Amino acid sequence: MRDLPFLKEGLIPQEEGGLAVEKLNYQGEEDEKLSDQDVQDLAAALLNNSAFEGEVKLNNNELSDLAALHLAPVFEKENG
């Protein structure tokens, strides 16, 4: 979750070369699957971030319904 520190600070995440990240792509590689807690942390950061407006991909992770509950306030947020 390399982007989390940027999101927590209200910034747009950046790649190592300094380019802005336009999409948060966490598509559950075999060795890097997100947990419900990871999604909770991501949702909290997105909820308090107005700068990032990109897509978030969470396919192929081993998430439960709790992950959806953590993300719901992000979707309810104005301009979320």
Steps between C-alpha positions, in 0.01 A plus 500: 500500500767741383237766432357516850741763642415736210127444541514555876666836440232607252737468205485321167723190519815503290701232329869468581584722202270775629210446259153531648314173554171512311368159612547304821549151364493245783393200295608233746819351367557158656758634748331839565134445580327771703319421823184661635724704733703625202178613332386667822826699509468584130138611540587724797776665297273547195223641714727782618664561162346741252794507259494145360221444248614182327374147472551241775532135393470233768432188287642161603555583866365282778254753643184445698185709519680712760714649224186625324376650826832681546479641146136610516570841661749575221228450239255706702745788527419798282724470192613160635 
